[in-house]
């Protein structure tokens, strides 16, 4: 079914009103503010220093906002399009492209079974070129680029790496070892407090944190009986994971601080991808070729709605803020799912890859970026569909509203003007 035959979804910002809010990037904001504070000397401060510092801080906060809005879990609005086609193909990796992240400045970071990461950007001739990062000794399965320029990756060599540029501009990495299997780190997410959650084929999740001496330590979460393929950490500290054991688990701490998990059963094969939504629902994709949308019934029990259409494993997905879902599969296609007038799900099929679609990301402007077993990254674009009604908008005041004026920012304002802004 073509998307043009499906009812246009109401562009309701469902991120606004549900059990948990999108991740609030306090750590990035605080870091930016704390870096600005030393530039303001105590006592009388020249207007030039104050205005320059404020301008630099405002620019940095805007960069952080734009960066985080590109995070697939934080996407708040998207242009509705149909008739997708491949408009760009990025070739360079010599094996499967297993993970990627598109950035607001147009760059794309990718990881591959060829044991490398690549950072893609356009040159002066508008052609794609890439910078290669070497370090892992086996396939790179997962990655996350951070607002401060670092990149965190997970590999089949059992390690995580934190990449950053040195003073000479060259990439170097710090290695985190702890997972024990020979086919190991499959998924990860960096937390707002700087910690990292990772999942592995040793059947565990690990929560990593830095000690006072700068070294890393990790605690294990045990419960899955097979490889942990996917995970998402939520703002309230809850973690959702999916596994080869065909289940999802929702992890949370009890009153004693110990971790426990609630098990969701329904898929008949491995759970390969998932996304938890702000309204409390969870979308999952599986090697049983289906997607499921999980929600609690009136009694608090989990039930799921099944989306069938792919003819092979569903490896990746992203739920969009307008209610649609994008998925990628071992059947070499992407699908854009939407409800029709009677509430049934239909999908627009995107064909172009000649290998399995392992990863994808939908962008605010409606484009989709995908990585594949054909060793390429493809960028898809379509024709914009006019939408009646008010669109999601943002303005410069929304930035401070979203950050709820954290204490460090209050301190900065007080230091500059001697007053606190009232909330």
C-alpha positions, 0 to 999 in steps of 0.5 A: 500500500502506498503512503499516498493512500493512507490517511495523513497522520495528525501532527500531534506532538505526542512527546508532550503529555505522557508518563515520561518526558524526552531525555533532558540533556542536563549534563551537556548544558551544565558542561557548557555553562560551567565552561563559561563561568571561569571566563567571568571574573569576580567583581566588576566585569566589563560589558564586552566580556559579559556579552561575548561570554553570553553570546558564546554560551548561547551559540553552544546551547543552540548547537546542543539543542540542534544536535540532540533534536537529531537523536532518533529518540528525541525527534519532535517533528518531521516533514511528511513525505511520500514517494521515497527514492535514493538520492545519494549512495555512500560507498567506502566500507568494505563490509556490512554497515551495521550502525550509523548516526546522522548529525545536524551539520550534515555529517554521518558517522558509521560503523562496519563489520570491516572493523572501522568507523567512518565520518562522512562529509561533503567536500568543496565539490559536494561529493561525499568523502570519509575520515576513517577511525581504526582501533577495534579488532573486529566488527563495529556493531553499535555507536553513538556520537555525542554533542561534545564531539566524542564518539562511543562505539561497541565491537565484536572484540568485546570492548567499548571505545570512547573516541576523541580528538587529541591536540593534533586533531587526530582520533584516539580512543579509550577502551572499556573492557568487561563483557566476556563473550567472544562475539560481544558488544551489540548495543549501547547508549550513553546516559545523561550523567555520562555513564554508558549502558551496553548489551552483549552476547554474554547475555548481560547488560552492563552499566558503566561509570567513572571512578574518582580516579578516572577509571571505568567500572561496571555493574551487571544486569542479569536476566536474559538467557541469550544475546542482548541485541538492543536497549534504550535507557529512559530519563527515569532510570528505567532500561528496556532491552530486547534479546535473542531469547525472544523477550523484552525486559523492563529494568528498574531499581527497587527500594533497596537499589537492586535491579529487577525486570519485568518480562514481555513475551509475544515475539516468536523469535529474537527481538532485534530492535526497539524504541520506548515512546514517551506515552509508555508504549514500546515498539519492537522489531523481531526475527519473526519478521514482525513489529509489535507495539506494546501498551498496558491494558486497563489492568496494567498488563502488557498487550501488543499489536502486530505489524506484518509485512516484511518477509525477513528479519526486522533489524532496525526501526524508528518511531516518528513523532507523527505516529508513523514507524520506519523499519528496515529488514533482511528482506533488503527493504525499508517500510514506512508504516502508517494507520489508515482511516479505519485504524489498520496499518499499511506501509510504503515500501522503499527498495534500493538496497541489495543487502539487508538493512541493518540501521536507519535514521529519519531526519527532521526534514523527512529524509531517511538514512540507511546502512546495509549489508550491501556495504553502502549507506543510502540517503532517501528523499520524497515529495512533501505532502501538504498538511493542514493545521498547525505544525510543531514549531520552536523558537529561541525561548523554547531552549531555556524552557526545555532546560528548566533554567538549571542551577548553573545557568541561574548562577551565570545570570546572577554573576552577570547581572546580580539577579535571578530570573524568576521561573 
